[in-house]
Amino acid sequence: MNIAIVGIGLIGGSIGIRLKETQFAQKIIGVEKNEANQKKALQLGLVDEILPLEEALKQAKIIILTIPVDAIVKILPGLLDKVTDQVVIDMGSTKTNILRTIADHPKRGRYVAAHPMAGTEYSGPEAAVPGLFKEKVMVYVEAFKSDEDAFELADAVTEQLEMKTSFMNADEHDEHTAYVSHISHLTSFALALTVLEKEKSQGRIFELAGSGFQSTVRLAKSSPEMWTPIFKQNRENVLEVLEEHIKQLQNLYNKLAAEDYEGLHKLIKKSNKIKRIIK
Amino acid sequence: MNIAIVGIGLIGGSIGIRLKETQFAQKIIGVEKNEANQKKALQLGLVDEILPLEEALKQAKIIILTIPVDAIVKILPGLLDKVTDQVVIDMGSTKTNILRTIADHPKRGRYVAAHPMAGTEYSGPEAAVPGLFKEKVMVYVEAFKSDEDAFELADAVTEQLEMKTSFMNADEHDEHTAYVSHISHLTSFALALTVLEKEKSQGRIFELAGSGFQSTVRLAKSSPEMWTPIFKQNRENVLEVLEEHIKQLQNLYNKLAAEDYEGLHKLIKKSNKIKRIIK
């Protein structure tokens, strides 16, 4: 069985290298527009060969989409038009718009919506690592709308990646990811902008940056090409959570401005409840 | 030479255990009000014995203060009153107010203001680890106002902790730490509050929390007893950076609300410049 991966960056490349490692596929076909990335993907052994999408579709049983979410919205309907018994899996970080686009497509059953809750702040083929997905969660969205054999093939890939699974509907998925993934990126981007702004006048500022700063700001290294479309596709949820987050920051600001240290202490103590949830 | 550590938590305990490891001190004396922490400190071997402050002052050559910054402000003048040839080092995270308190003290020379840029989100004696400070930066503030022998003793401790050093004035220190440490904690507290608020109505939200979320929210586990005083002592700088940070978040919000994706992309790309600074 051949597998085609469309978009050989952090996610696509990490899937490719892992599936080669487990010998799950006979051949991994890469579909990649960027010439430099084509070369890197071959050099790093993430894929066996690079082909145009049309050709890859003919040769592969499973087609995995790991391109930015707006590009998925754009190409998915036309791709399904050409599908016979293949399976198309999208690994995008948002789902509502993508699913809406192909809701009534006659080949809807050949498509599986999945979202691996895994990643790093790095991007491109050189960021690919085989163990990226291990013990992370693969979220299936509206899995009941996929043909049984199509879902089973997708789930076989998930198993190769050594992932746990979770099932959700699209609204739920997009709302939850806004809270536990998309907002984290926005706070990091804003934190980086805040500090970079200050650095202009205070050059020595980063001498003091410790591990706390590093961990809160590291996501600000993430790719704008990947993240702008995610915010676009999940705009309403992201605006909601961003509004709430600004409100919480403003609340902390107000307590400090009013010298209400008892109130500030109370808010920090309340935030400590996050201990219940993260290790 | 005996060393007294006042406050046996994450920082004090980590200094104690490291100085015992290197056999730099003959005896490490712990000064600690909390009885449970006294017991833990002794059990964990962070200190050799627990004594009241008065007694510790008589026996020790070096007295290291690792209590919350408002407590440092409170006890430092009275402590210096009783000092003869000992050295008092404070390890607090803010400096302007502390230094103002003892600026004209006749024993000013016996005091060294230092801030180890190291820590974790955990607190208490059980959070202490001997390697906490290794290769981190110890910032000395207004070191030129300390007696030469006093500074040399403090710097010998820094050497035992295997730290690099940096020198600043108090204003500079407090401004910079607001930007690269204090704000990171506030964004984490606010992020935790945002998500915990949502969890009430959407129980499954944390199933999806990946490593990105974990790293941006982990500081929200930090102690309110330690952090409320830091924000209080560094109030003006913290308000300034918090205001700027809210402005940056609002700016991202506005771009997304206006569907200005080019503008959003530009801001994210700009924030990527943080790559120059952090690994």
Interface residues (C-beta under 8 A of the other chain):
Chain A: M117 A118 G119 T120 E121 K136 V137 V139 S166 M168 E172 H173 E175 H176 T177 Y179 V180 S181 I183 S184 H185 L186 T187 S188 F189 A190 L191 A192 L193 T194 V195 L196 E197 K198 E199 Q202 R204 I205 F206 E207 L208 A209 G210 S211 G212 F213 Q214 S215 T216 V217 R218 L219 A220 K221 S222 P224 E225 W227 T228 F231 K232 R235 V238 L239 V241 L242 E243 E244 H245 I246 Q248 L249 Q250 N251 L252 Y253 L256 A257 E259 Y261 L264 H265 L267 I268 K269 K270 S271 N272 K273 I274 K275 I277 I278 K279
Chain B: M117 A118 G119 T120 E121 K136 V137 V139 S166 M168 E172 H173 E175 H176 T177 Y179 V180 S181 I183 S184 H185 L186 T187 S188 F189 A190 L191 A192 L193 T194 V195 L196 E197 K198 E199 Q202 R204 I205 F206 E207 L208 A209 G210 S211 G212 F213 Q214 S215 T216 V217 R218 L219 A220 K221 S222 P224 E225 W227 T228 F231 K232 R235 V238 L239 V241 L242 E243 E244 H245 I246 Q248 L249 Q250 N251 L252 Y253 L256 A257 E259 Y261 L264 H265 K266 L267 I268 K269 K270 S271 N272 K273 I274 K275 I277 I278 K279
